Amino acid sequence: MCGPHEGSVTLFGTQQTMARSDELKHLFAQPHTSVHRRFEVCRAYFLEQQTAQVIADRMGLHAGTIQAVVRDFAANPDLAQFFVLTRPGRKTSPKRQAVRQRAEQLRRGHKSLGQIQKQLYQEGQEVSESYLATILREAGFSRLSHARVQPHSGERPGTVRKCRRRPM
């Protein structure tokens, strides 16, 4: 026996008992994400064979935008690539990736944060300790236990030594 709410849909905090409601229809008529918009444009153009102008008027876009989406999809009709939501900005950074890999390699060799920073500096990569700590934490490395460092002759115990900067 079906209950009173079985088969109903919750949308925006309201209970809808009809599967075909105006609220659900509106979600497809006015897509909010770029991936959904591209999908609806291609579906209307290729499946329903609507013109770019008709689609543009219905979706509130410029006809040139519709033509560009259709052109891009027709050039590479791979559904798995074309209808994927991507974040804006650079996807990879070869320099950052190289620093990350080298820092991980040095930590696997039981180097401390300061030793890693110094080694990277000698290799031409000036990186802050806080950035290195973030890299190593994200890679799953834990902090090394602090070993007592013997001061150089003439230094007081507890003196912090800094890396020398390279001349520019």
C-alpha positions as CSV (number, residue, x, y, z in Angstrom):
1,M,0.0,0.0,0.0
2,C,1.4,3.4,-0.9
3,G,1.7,6.2,1.7
4,P,0.6,9.8,1.1
5,H,4.1,11.0,0.2
6,E,5.4,7.9,-1.8
7,G,6.5,8.9,-5.3
8,S,6.5,12.6,-4.5
9,V,9.4,14.9,-5.0
10,T,10.9,17.5,-2.6
11,L,12.0,20.6,-4.4
12,F,13.1,23.8,-2.7
13,G,11.6,22.7,0.6
14,T,8.1,22.1,-0.8
15,Q,6.4,18.8,-1.4
16,Q,5.3,18.2,-5.0
17,T,2.9,15.3,-5.6
18,M,2.9,15.7,-9.4
19,A,5.9,14.4,-11.3
20,R,5.3,17.0,-14.1
21,S,5.2,20.3,-12.3
22,D,5.9,23.8,-13.5
23,E,8.8,24.1,-11.1
24,L,10.5,21.0,-12.6
25,K,9.7,22.2,-16.1
26,H,11.3,25.5,-15.4
27,L,14.6,23.8,-14.4
28,F,15.0,22.4,-17.9
29,A,13.7,25.6,-19.7
30,Q,16.2,27.8,-17.9
31,P,19.3,25.8,-17.0
32,H,21.6,27.4,-14.4
33,T,24.9,25.6,-15.0
34,S,27.0,25.9,-18.1
35,V,27.1,22.1,-18.6
36,H,23.3,21.8,-18.4
37,R,23.0,24.8,-20.7
38,R,25.3,23.2,-23.3
39,F,23.4,19.9,-23.0
40,E,20.0,21.6,-23.6
41,V,21.4,23.6,-26.5
42,C,22.7,20.5,-28.2
43,R,19.6,18.5,-27.5
44,A,17.3,21.2,-28.9
45,Y,19.6,21.7,-32.0
46,F,20.4,18.1,-32.9
47,L,17.5,16.1,-31.5
48,E,14.6,18.6,-31.9
49,Q,16.2,20.2,-34.9
50,Q,15.4,23.7,-33.8
51,T,17.2,26.7,-35.2
52,A,19.9,28.6,-33.3
53,Q,17.6,31.7,-33.2
54,V,14.7,29.7,-31.7
55,I,16.9,28.2,-29.1
56,A,18.5,31.5,-28.3
57,D,15.1,33.2,-27.8
58,R,13.9,30.4,-25.6
59,M,17.0,30.3,-23.4
60,G,17.7,34.1,-23.3
61,L,21.0,33.7,-25.1
62,H,22.5,35.3,-28.3
63,A,22.2,33.2,-31.5
64,G,26.0,33.4,-31.9
65,T,26.4,31.7,-28.5
66,I,24.2,28.8,-29.6
67,Q,26.1,28.5,-32.9
68,A,29.4,28.4,-31.0
69,V,28.2,25.6,-28.6
70,V,26.9,23.6,-31.6
71,R,30.1,24.1,-33.6
72,D,32.3,23.1,-30.6
73,F,30.3,19.9,-30.0
74,A,30.2,19.0,-33.7
75,A,34.0,19.4,-33.9
76,N,34.5,16.9,-31.0
77,P,31.2,15.0,-30.2
78,D,32.6,13.2,-27.1
79,L,29.9,13.3,-24.5
80,A,32.3,12.4,-21.7
81,Q,34.4,15.5,-22.4
82,F,32.0,18.1,-23.6
83,F,29.4,17.9,-20.9
84,V,31.8,18.1,-17.9
85,L,31.8,20.9,-15.4
86,T,35.3,22.4,-15.1
87,R,36.6,25.0,-12.7
88,P,38.0,28.2,-14.1
89,G,41.7,28.9,-14.0
90,R,44.9,27.0,-14.5
91,K,44.5,23.2,-14.2
92,T,48.2,22.3,-13.7
93,S,51.4,24.1,-13.0
94,P,54.5,22.2,-14.0
95,K,56.8,24.2,-11.8
96,R,54.5,23.7,-8.7
97,Q,54.2,20.0,-9.5
98,A,58.0,19.7,-9.7
99,V,58.4,21.4,-6.3
100,R,55.8,19.2,-4.8
101,Q,57.4,16.0,-6.1
102,R,60.9,17.1,-5.0
103,A,59.7,18.1,-1.5
104,E,57.9,14.7,-1.1
105,Q,61.1,12.9,-2.3
106,L,63.2,14.8,0.3
107,R,60.8,14.1,3.1
108,R,60.9,10.4,2.3
109,G,64.6,10.8,2.9
110,H,63.7,12.0,6.4
111,K,64.7,15.7,5.7
112,S,63.2,18.3,8.0
113,L,61.2,21.3,6.7
114,G,64.2,23.6,7.0
115,Q,66.5,21.1,5.2
116,I,63.9,20.7,2.4
117,Q,63.6,24.4,2.0
118,K,67.4,24.8,1.9
119,Q,67.9,22.0,-0.6
120,L,65.1,23.4,-2.9
121,Y,66.7,26.9,-2.6
122,Q,70.1,25.4,-3.7
123,E,68.3,23.9,-6.6
124,G,66.9,27.2,-7.7
125,Q,63.4,27.0,-6.1
126,E,62.6,29.6,-3.5
127,V,59.7,28.3,-1.5
128,S,58.4,29.3,1.9
129,E,58.3,26.9,4.8
130,S,54.5,27.4,5.2
131,Y,54.0,26.4,1.6
132,L,56.2,23.3,2.1
133,A,54.3,22.4,5.2
134,T,51.0,22.6,3.3
135,I,52.4,20.5,0.4
136,L,53.7,17.8,2.8
137,R,50.5,17.8,4.9
138,E,48.4,17.4,1.7
139,A,50.6,14.5,0.7
140,G,50.0,12.8,4.0
141,F,53.3,13.4,5.7
142,S,53.3,14.0,9.4
143,R,55.6,16.5,11.2
144,L,59.1,15.2,12.1
145,S,59.9,15.1,15.8
146,H,62.3,17.9,16.7
147,A,65.8,16.7,17.3
148,R,68.1,18.9,19.3
149,V,70.3,20.9,16.9
150,Q,73.8,21.6,18.3
151,P,74.7,25.3,17.9
152,H,77.7,26.3,15.9
153,S,80.6,27.5,18.0
154,G,80.0,31.0,19.2
155,E,76.2,30.7,18.9
156,R,73.8,30.7,21.8
157,P,71.6,27.6,22.2
158,G,68.2,28.3,20.6
159,T,69.6,30.6,17.9
160,V,67.5,30.3,14.7
161,R,69.6,30.1,11.5
162,K,68.1,31.5,8.3
163,C,68.9,30.4,4.7
164,R,71.0,33.0,2.9
165,R,69.4,34.6,-0.1
166,R,71.0,34.2,-3.5
167,P,72.3,37.4,-5.0
168,M,70.2,38.6,-7.8
